[in-house]
Amino acid sequence: MTEQQTCPGCGGARGTEKTEHSVETDGQGHQQPVRRTFWSPCSVCAGSGVLHR
């Protein structure tokens, strides 16, 4: 029988918020720093929130 354990990577939240930083050029040719924040499935538990042991 397998035992379920709360994922230590996301704490059972099934994912984590990630931030991506880049530099983009605007319409006038000026470089601007850009930061995007997004939700992504946990890489430890593949988004299930638990580990099976």
N, C-alpha and C positions, 0 to 999 in steps of 0.2 A: 504494500500500500504506500502511495506517495504522500508526502506531507507538503502542504502549501505554506510558504513563508512570504511575508510582505517583502517586496523588492527593495533592497538597500539602495539602489540607484535613484529611484523616484519616490520612495516612501509610500508606494501604493497609489500614487497619483496618475499612473499610466503614461506619463510623459513629463517633459520638462520644457521650460521656456528657454529659447536660445536667442542669441543676438548675433547678427552678422554686420560687419563693418566693411564699407567700401568707399571708393572715391569715384564720382561720376562727373561727367562734363555736362553743364547746362546748355541751353540753346544759344547762349552768347559766347561759348567757348571757355567759360570759367569752371575750374574744378571745385566741386562741393563735396564735403564729407557726408556720407549717407549711413544711417543706422537703421536696420530693420530688425524687429523683434517678432518671433513666431513660435508657435507651439509645435513640438515634435515628439513622436512616440519615443519612449525610453529605449535606449540601445541595449540595456542590460536585460530587460524582461520582454522586449519587443511589443510593448504597449499593453501587456496583460495586467500589470500591477502586482503580480505574484511570481515566485519561483517555485518550481516543483522539485522536491528533494526526496 
